[in-house]
Amino acid sequence: MAVPTLSSSEQQAKAPGLFSLPVIVAALGYFVDIYDLLLFGIVRVPSLKDLGLSPDQISTVGTAIMNWQMGGLLIGGVLWGVLGDKRGRLSVLFGSIITYSIANIACGFVSHVTFMDPTTYYALMRFVAGIGLAGELGAGITLVSEVLPKEKRAIGTSLVAGVGLFGAVVAYFTVKLFDWQTAFFVGGGLGFGLLLLRVGVVESGMFKNVTEQSGVTRGDFFSFFTNADRFSRYLKCIGIGLPTWFVIGILATFSNEFGKALGISEEIQPGLAIMWCYVGLAIGDLSSGFISHRLESRKKGVALLMGIALVFSLIYLFVGISSATMLYGLCLAMGFGIGYWAMFVTIGAEQFGTNLRATAATTVPNMVRGLVIPMTLSYQALKPLINTINAGAVVGLAAFIIGFYAILTIPETHGKDLDYLEE
C-alpha cells in the first residue's frame, strides 16, 4: 500500500527547472555511462583481433566477455539500488563512477597483460566496469524524477537520456580517431572529470524527508518479492525493457553476422551499427517525453515506439536488405523505436514509493541488461540449428511478446505524485 509522507507543495514551488544543475549533471553522467557501456561492443572486433583471436573466437569469446559485463550490471544494479535508498542518490552517483572509471582505464592495458590470460583479464575488468556502470542511470533518473515537478518529469528524464545516449556516437568516433586502447583511457578520464561537476548537486528533498522519519525501511530489495502486487509491477517493469536490449545486444552487436547471413558483400562494422542504433535511440528518447506528455500516458507512448521497433526489426530480418547502407539505416530506425528507454526507467521509478524508488529504478534497467546473457546464449545455441536469421527472430519474438504484455497491463503513472512510501 502507498503511505503518504509530508506534503510536497512547498518542494514543488521551489522545484528546479528542466535545465537546472541536477538535470545537466545527470545528462552528462549518462553520456559517460553510455560511452563506457557501449565501448566494448564497438571495440569488440578490433580489440580481440589484436589479441590474436580467430573470427570464430571473436564471436564466442566476445559474447562471453559481454556477458561478464552484463553480469556485473546485474549484480551492481542490486548493490547500487539498495545503497541509493539507504545512503542517498548522490552516494551512488559518486561511488559508481569511480568504479567504472578505474575499470575502463584498466581495460586499456589488456594487450600488455602477461600475468594471466589477456581475455580472462579483459572479462574480469568488464565485469568490474559493469558493476560500476549499473548505478549511473537509475540514480540519475530517480534524482531528476524527485526534484522536478510531476508535469515536467517525462520531458526532464527524456532530456537526460537523449543527451546521454550520444555517448555512443562519441565512443565510436573516439575509436576511429585514435585506437581502442585510447578510447578506454578517454572513458576513464571523462568519468573522473564528472566527479568535479557532481560536487554542486544537492540530494533529493523527498529522500531527505524519508530519512527523517523513524521506522521506515529503505532499500529492501527483497520487499519486491514479498507482495504479489509489488512483485507483478516489478516484473512488468523489467519486461517492458526487453525489446530494447534485443535490438542493441543481438541485432546491432552481431550485425556483422546478420550481414553475412543476408548475403551483403560489404563488411559490416558492428561498432558503426551500434553507433547508428544509438543515434536513433537518442532521437527517440528525446521524442518519447514529448509523446508521453502529449498523449498524457506513459503506456501509450511506450507501446507506440515499441510497435515501431517491432516493424523495423522484421524488415531487418526478413525483407532481404542488400547493402550495408540499408542495414545501418535500419539500425537507426530500430534505435528510434527503442527510444523509450528513458521512459521505461522513469516508469520503473514512478511505480514505487520513495523508500524503494532508487532500488527499483537502478535494478530494473540492469535486470534487463543482465537478461542479455540468456538472449545471447540462446542466439548462439540456436544459430547452428535454425540459422542466424531465424535464431535472431526467435529471441526477438520472445522479447517483444513479453514487452507488449508488460506495457499493456502495468498501471499508468503519468502525472502521479511520487511523495509516498511503500509499506
N, C-alpha and C positions, 0 to 999 in steps of 0.2 A: 504494500500500500504506500501511497505517497503521503508524507507528513510535511506540512508547510513549515518553513523556517521563518526567520524575521522578514518583515516587509522589504521589498526591493525597490519601492518607489523612489526613495532618495538616491539609491545607486543608479537607477535609470536616468534620473535628472542629471547626474554627474557623469554619465557613461561617455567614454571616448568615441571619436568618430571613426569612419572607415579607414582613414589614413593616419591613425594615431600610432604611437610607438609600438604597442603590443602587436598590432596587425602587421606593421612593417617588419618588425623583427621576426615574427612567426613566418612571414612570407620568405624572408631571406634565409631563415633557418631551414625551411622546407626545400628551398632552392639547393642548398648544400647537401641536404639529406638525399634528394633525388639524384644529384650529381654522383654521390658516393654509392648509392644503392644500385644505380644502373651501370656504373662504371665497369664492373666485371662482365656484364653482358656485352658491353661494347668492345672490351679488350680480350674477351674470351679466346677468340681465334688467334689473333696475333701473339698474345702472351703465351699461350700454350704451344704455338708453333716455335717460338723462341726457346721454349724448354725442351724441344726435340720430340714432341708428340706427333703421331701419325693422324691423318684425318679421322679415322675411326676412334682413336683415343681422345681426340679433341671433343668429339660428341659425347662419349661416355664419361671421361674424366671431367669435362666441362660441366656436364649435368650434375655429377657428384659434388663438385665444388659449389655450384649454385645452390644445390640442396643443403649443403652445410651452412651457407649464408642464410637461407630461408629458415633452417632450424634455429639459428641464432636469433633471427627475428621473432620466432615463435616463443622462445624462452624469454628473450628480452622484453617482449610485449607484456608478459605477465609481471616480470620484475619491475619495469618502469611504471606500468599501470598502477600496481599496488603502491609503489613509492609516491606516485603522483597524488593519490588520495590521502596517503598517510603523512607525507612530508611537504607536499605542495607541488604545484605545477612547475614552478621555476627550478626547483631542485632537479627535476627530471631533465629539463632543457639543458642545464649545465652538465650534469653527470653523463648523459647520453652522448653529448657532442665530444666530450673529452675522450670517451671510449672509442667511438668510431674514427676520430681523427688520428689517434695513435695507431689503430689497426690499419688504416689506409696508408699511412706512411710506411708501416712495416711491409705492406704488400709491394711497395716499390722496390724492395730489396730481394724479392723472391728469386730472381735469376742468379743471385750471388750466394744463395744458401748452400752450405756444404755439410752442416752438422746433422741434416736429416733430409729425407726425400723432398725436393722442392714442391712437388704437387701436394704432399701432405701438409707442408708448411703453409702453402697457399690456401688450402681448405681451412686450416686452423685459423688463419688470420681473417678469412672471410666470415668464419663463424663468430669471431670476436667482433668484427665490424657489424655483423647482423644484430648482435645483442645491443650494440650502441645505437644503431640506426632505428631500432624498434621504438625508441622513446620520443623521437622528434615530432612526428605528425600528430599523434594523439594528444600529447601535452599542449602543443601549439593550438590545435583546433579547440580543445577544452578551454584554454585560457581565453581565446578570442570569442568563443560562444558565450562565456560567462561575463566578459567585460562589455560586449556590445549589446545595445537594445535588441529585443527579440525581432523587431521589424527589420533590422539590418544584418541579422545573423547569417542568413543564406548568402547574401552578397559578400559579406566580410570573409566568410570561410572560402568562398569561391575565389576571391582575390588572392588569398593566401596560397591556395593550391595552383591557381592559374599562373602566378608569378613563379612559384616554386618549381613547377614542372618543367620550366625552361632550363632547369639544371641539367636535364638530359641532353639538350642541344649543346650547351656549353661543354659538357663532358665529351661529346662526340668531336667537336672541333678542337678541343684541347689535345685529344689523341692524334688528330690529323696534323695539327701544327707542330707538335713535339713528338713524344713517344709514349707508350703505355706506362712506363715507369714514372715519367714526369707527371703524367695525369694523376697517378695515385698521390704523389707528393703535393700537387696543387690542391687536391681534395682535402688532405690533412691540414694544409695551411689555411684554406678557406674556413675550415671548422674552428681552428683556434682564433682566427680573426673575428668570428661570430661571438666569441666569449666577451669581447670588449663591448659589443653592442648590447648584450644582454644585461649589463650592469644597471642600466637605467629603467628596466622593465619592472613594474610592481606586480605583486601577487593578486590573484582574483579575489574580489571582495566577498563573493559567495563562499569561497573556500575558507577565508578568514572567519566568516560568521560561523561556519560549521566547527572550526577548531575551538571556538569559544564556548561551545555547548558541550556539557558533560553527558556521558552515556551514549554518544553517537559512535557507532562502529564505522570506521573509514577504511576503504581499500581492501575489503574482504572478498577476494577473488572467488572463493567457494560459495559465496552467497548467490552467485548466478545459478547455482545448481540445486539450491535448497527450496526454491519456489517455482512452481510449474509455469506461471505466467512470465516470471522474470527469465527463466530458462528458455522459454519459447521465443521471447523477444531477442534474447542474446543470440540464439542460433539463427534467427531470421536476419539479424544484422550481418552476421558472417556470410550467410547465403547470398545476400544482395551483392557482395563484392566479388564473388567467384568469377563471373564473366570478365571482369577487368584483368585479372591475372591469367586467365586463359589466353586472352589476346596478347598480353605482354610476354608471359612466360612460355607460351607454346608457339603461337603464330609468328610473333616478331623475333623472339630469341632464336628459334630454329628455322628462320626464313630461308637460310641457305639450303636446308634440306627440302623444304617445300618447293623452292625454286627448281631444284633438280628434278623432283617428282613431277612438277608441272611441265618439264621439258624446256625451261628457259635457258637459253645458251649462255647468256651473260652471267658472270659470277655475282651472286647475291651477297651483300655485306650485311650480316646481322646487326652490326653497330649502326649502320645507316637506317635499317628498317626500324630499329628501336628509337632512333632519333626522330624519324618522321611520325612514328606512333605517338611519341610524347609531345610533338608539336600539336598534333590533333587533340591529344588529351588536355593540353593546356588551354587550347581554344574552347574545348568542350566544358572544361571546368569553369572557365571564366563565364561561359554562357549559362551553365546549369543553375547558378544562383539567381540570375535574372529570370530564367524559365520558371524555376520554382516559385519565385516571388510573383511572377505574372499569373501563374496558374493557381497560386495560393495553395500549393500542395507539393510536398516533398515526393510523395508516391508517384504522382502523375509525371513530374519532371524526370525522375529516375527511370520509370517504365518507358517513357518516350525515347530516351537516349539508349537504354538497353536494347530496345527494338531496332534502332539504327545500327548498333554494334552487331546484332544478330544478322541483319540483312547483308552487311558488308563482309562478315565472316563467311557466309555462304557463298558470296561472289568470289572471295579469295580462294576458297577451296574447290568450288565446283564449276565455275563459269569457263575456266580454261584460259586464264591470263597468259600472255605470251611474251612479255617483256619485263625487264627489271623496273622500268619506269611505272608500269601499271601496278606492279607489286608494291612499290614504295608508296604510290598514290593510294592504294587500298589500305596500307598501314596508317596513313594519315586519316583516312575516312573511319577506319575502325577505332583509331585513337580518339576521334571526336565522339564516337558512340560510347566509349567507356569513360568519357569525360564527366561522369557523375561521381568520380572518386571522392572529391571533397564533400559532396552532398551525402554520400554514403557514410563517411566518417562523422559528419555532422548529425546524421540520423542516429548513429550509434551513441553520440554524446547526449542527444536530446531524449533518448529512450529511458535514461536512468537518472536517479537523483544525484545531488551534489556529492554525497559521500561515496558514490560508486562511479561517478562520471568519468574521471580520468582513467580508472581501471578499464571501463568499457571502451572508451574512445581509443585507448592505446592497445588493448588486447585484440579488439575486433579486426582492425586492418592487418595486424600481424598474424592473427589466425588465418586470414585469407592468404597472406604471403606464405605462411607455413604450409597451407594446402597445395601450394605449387609442387611440393615434394611428391605427394601421390599422383598429381596430374602429370608431372614429367616422367615418373616411373611407369605410369600406365601407358603414356605415349610411347616410351621406349620399348615396353613389353609388347605392345600391340603392333608396332611397325613391321616386324618380321612376319606377322600373321595375316594382316589385312592391308598392308602397305601404308606409306607415310600419310597420304591424304585422308584415308578412312580412319587411321589412328587418331589424327587430329580432330576429325569430325566427331568421333565417339566421345572423346574427352570434352569437346565443346558442347555437345548435346546435353551431357550431364550438367555441366556448369550453367548453361542457360535455363534449363528446366528448373533447377534449384533457385537460380536468381529471380526468375519471374514469379515463382510461387512465393518467395520471401517478400518481394516488394509489394505484391498484391494483397498480402494478408497481414503485414505488420501495421501497427497503429500509426495514424497520421500524427506528425509532430510540428507541422507548420504553425508558427505563432504561439507555440507552447511556452508557458512560463517555466523557467528552469530552476527557480529558487524553491526547491523542495528536497526531501530526503527519502531514501528507500529504507523501509523497516527491515 
